Amino acid sequence: MTEKAIVVREFDRRYSLADRMFAELGTALEVLSGTSRASRPNPAGSQMVSGAPQLSQAEARHAAGLMRVNHVGEVCAQALYRGQALMCREEGVRKVFETAAQEEVDHLSWCRDRILELNSRTSLLNPLWYAGSFGLGVLASAAGRERNLGFMAETERQVEAHLERHLTDLPAQDSRSRIIVQQMKTDEIHHRETAEHHGGTPLPLPVRGIMKAMSKVMTTLAYRV
């Protein structure tokens, strides 16, 4: 029996699919309730510095809308990677998804903190975003190792471009949001490179186009709702 087969059997023996589904339900509730906690400190610091430039009401609303979009993106990424990991049988590849998902928890927490600082709220549609992304992750895992990792790499590539636009769109004096977004971008680049390093292959052009269209719908709705 190969080492790979032993790992798969041991994993299946420890946890049934039902066990893992219940665990995923618990994780989803933590994410959606806002009780999940970051494992790293907020790169912008634990609190606003006295004397920092104040945003106008319009600037604060705009910044909150952008950070809500970013928070939704992290809700989707968290669900997507957990869905991909759930059905993945290769321990090394599954670890890639689980590690990325954990870092997305950090992003979730940082974005939520900043949204609250701006006297706003997270998206009311987060349960919908989570459920849809989790299902998409499960479907991606069925496409095979290379496509599964390729889906992660393409997701991160599009997120990188999206975060770069936000660094331009955020109010100039909103340094706290900028610091958070910049760290998120750095982490997303690392996730993409990790997926490519482990064998992720480019997705077909039509699939990439559909992903961009779905992202456009999500960002438009999340900014307002």
N, C-alpha and C positions, 0 to 999 in steps of 0.2 A: 504494500500500500504506500502511495506517495505521501510526502509530508503535507502537501496541499490537501489531500483527501482527509488526512488525520485532523487537520485544523478545522475543516468544514464539519466533520462529524462531531468533534468536541464542542464546537460552537452550537450546533443544532441540539446536542444532548443537554447543554446547560440551559438554553433558553428556547422555548417553542416560539412559533410565529405569533401565537396568541399572547405570550408573555411580552414579546417585543412590541406588539401593537398596543397593549395596555401601557407600557412604558412610554410609548410615543404619545399616547393620549395625555399622560401626565405632563410631558414636556410641552405639548401644545397649550395646555391650560396655563402653564407657567408663563409662556411667551405672551399669550393673549391677555393675561391678567396683569402683566407688567411686573410680576414678582421674580422673574429670572434676574440674576445678578451677574455683573461683569467679573471676570477673573483678573482683569488688569485695571489699574486706576484710569480715570478719565484723563485723556491727554491735555485737556483744557484746564485741568485742576478741579478740585472738589467744590469750589464756590467762586462766584464772580468777585473780581478784584475791585475794591473800593476805588472810585475815581475813574473807572473804565468808561469809554465813550458810550453815551446812551443812544439807543435807537429811537427814531420817531415811531409813532403808532403804525404807520404804513410800512416802514422798514421791518418792524417787529413781526407784523402779519406776514410779510413776504418771506422773511427768514424762517418763521414757524412753518409756513407752507412747504418750503423747500426741505426743511428738516423732517417734516411729516412724510414727505415723499421718500426721503432716505430711510426713515424708520420702516415704512412699508416695504421698501426694497430689502431690508434686512429680515423682516418677517418672511418674505418670500424666499430669500436665500436660505434661511434657517430651515424652513419647511422642505424646500427643494432638496437640500443636501441630506436631511434626515430621511426623506423618502428614498433617495438614491442609496443611502447606506443600508436601509432596512432590508432590501432585497439583494444586496451585494454579498457574494459568497467568498470573495478573496479578502482575507484579513487585512493585507497591506493596503489595498484600494479602499476598503471600508474605512480604514483609519484616516485616509486622506479626507473623506467626506466628513467624518466625525470631528476631526480637528478643525476643519473649516467652519463647521456648524458652531463649534464652541466659540470661535473667534467672532462669528456673527452675533452671538449673544452679547459680547462686549459692545459691538456696534449698536445693537438694540438698546442697551442700557444707556450708552452715551447719548444717542439721539433722543431717547425719551427724556433724559435729564434736561437736555437743552430745550426741548419743546415745552416742558413745564416751566423752565426759567423764562420763556417767552410768553407765559400765560396762555398757552394754547393746549391742544389735546392731540392724541394720536388718532389715526384713521378709524372711523366707525365701521369700515369694511374689512378690518383686519382678519376676522374669522373666515371671510370669503377668500381673501388673499392666501391665507395659510392653507386652507383645505385644497384650493386649486393647485397651489405650488407643490404640496405634498404628493398629490395624485400625479402630477407631472413628473416628479422625481421617481416615483415607482415605475412609471411608464419608461422613463429614460434608462432605468437600470435593466429593463428587458431588452434593450438594443445592443447589449454586449459591453464588455469592458472598455474598449477604445471609444465607442460612441458615448458611453456613460460619462467617462472622463472628459471627452470632447465637449459634451453639453455643459459641464462645469466650466471648462476653459472659455467657451463662448459666452456664457453668462457673465463671467468675471470681466471679459473683454468689453462687453457692453456696459457693465456697471462702471468700469474705469472711465469710459467716455462720458457717462452720465455724471459722475462725481466731478470730473474736470469742468464740465459746464457749470455745475453748482459753485465751484470755486470762483468762477467769473461772475455768476449771477447774485451771489450773496452780497448784502450791503458791505461796503468797503470797511466800515468800522466794526463789523461783527467778527471780531477775531476769535471768539470762543467757537462759533460754528465752523469757521474756517479750519481751526486746528483739528477739530474732530473729523471733519470731512477729509482733510489731508491724511490723517492716520488711517482712516478707513480705506482710502485709495491705495496707500502703501500695502495694507493687508490684502486687498483684492488682487493687486499685482502678484503678490506672493502666492495666493491661491491659484491664479491662472498658471503661473510658471510651474507650480507643483503638479497640477493636473497634466500639463504638457509633458513634464519630466516622466510621469508614470505611464505615458503612452496614449494620452488623449489625442484624437485625430480631429481635423477640421470637419465641421458639419456642412452638409450640402447648402448651397446658397438659398434655396427656398425656405429651409428650416431657419436659417439665420434671419431671413426677412420676416418670417412669422413671429419670431422672438422679439424683433424690434417693434413690430406693430402691437404686440401684446403689451410690451413695456410702455409704449406711448399711451395706450388706454389707461394703464395702471397709474402712470405718473400724473396724467391729466385729472383723473378722479381723486387721487390721493391728495393732491394739492388743496382741494376744496372740501373733501368729505372725510 
